[in-house]
Amino acid sequence: MANNSYLKLEQIGKSFSRGAATTEVLRDISMVINEGEYVSIIGHSGCGKSTLLNIIAGLTQVTTGAVILEEREVNSPGPERAVVFQNHSLLPWLTVYENVALAVNKVFANKKSRAERHEWIEHNLQLVHMLHAKDKRPAEISGGMKQRVGIARGLAMEPKILLLDEPFGALDALTRAHLQDSIMEIHMKLGNTMVMITHDVDEAILLSDRVVMMTNGPAATIGEILDVKLARPRRRLELVNNKTYTEARSAVLEFLYARHKAPTIAA
């Protein structure tokens, strides 16, 4: 991989205060994510996964520590870190094309001509197999298609890191599987760096190079990091009886449900 200290999380801590009460959500989160790597962060509800993703995105400020991207500290939002949320966040009055154009025009207004921006928008819609629906509005397309547009919009910003916050969590199982396959295809084609939050063990192992397992909150931290030693491209049907896959799955399940059971009342 091109850069072995591409994204560094250095002793990140996060606390929230309300009145006199302070809650420590994250404590001493330290890891390095390599360029081109696909990393999933998994843990029970309330362990601060989304808070950590928002810190990397610059949407939430750290209390202690730092996020370093290519040797530069980042602590505010920027187009080099695009986020795809569980809720697609498309503007309902704009077409599929216009929703992607919004991001492209903001990032590339002074870098690409109008014709180049048009070509780039269509290229990214083609990547997620949504070019055929470019003139439709969000109300006219399915949930899975909306999420594909959200992914196209994120990719169209040409980010150094694509951050995925449970991107398939609201979708039915079949649509989810199709989108997982699309993400694997895009990752193979572009070699971009992706960090994903998920609750789904199988999804984490199928998609990732490494799975980061979080301990329970408050004061959650990284409990263990699993290297997923599966060759790419990966095909889900071939993995069902794959020993490496089943061992990786067992390791994550054992961490989550034996050593770090969910709190009695999940946040």
Number of C-alpha atoms within 10 A of each C-alpha: 10 8 11 14 17 21 23 21 21 16 17 20 22 23 16 11 9 7 5 5 7 10 13 16 21 29 21 17 20 16 16 14 20 18 20 21 20 23 26 29 24 24 28 22 16 19 24 26 26 18 18 24 20 19 22 28 24 17 15 16 20 21 14 15 16 22 23 18 20 15 11 12 13 18 17 14 16 14 19 16 22 24 26 23 19 17 16 20 14 19 13 12 11 16 19 30 22 20 23 27 22 14 19 23 20 11 17 17 12 9 10 14 12 13 8 12 18 15 11 18 26 20 16 22 25 14 18 21 15 19 17 11 17 18 13 14 19 22 11 14 12 12 18 20 20 21 24 24 29 26 27 26 27 26 27 25 25 18 18 20 26 24 26 22 22 19 25 24 16 15 16 11 11 10 16 17 15 11 21 18 17 16 18 19 16 15 17 13 10 10 15 18 21 25 22 25 25 22 16 14 18 16 17 24 23 20 25 23 19 20 25 23 22 24 25 24 23 16 17 22 24 19 16 12 16 18 13 20 13 17 8 11 10 14 12 16 8 9 14 10 10 12 10 13 19 14 12 20 19 13 12 23 16 13 17 21 11 10 11 17 15 19 13 6 7 11 12
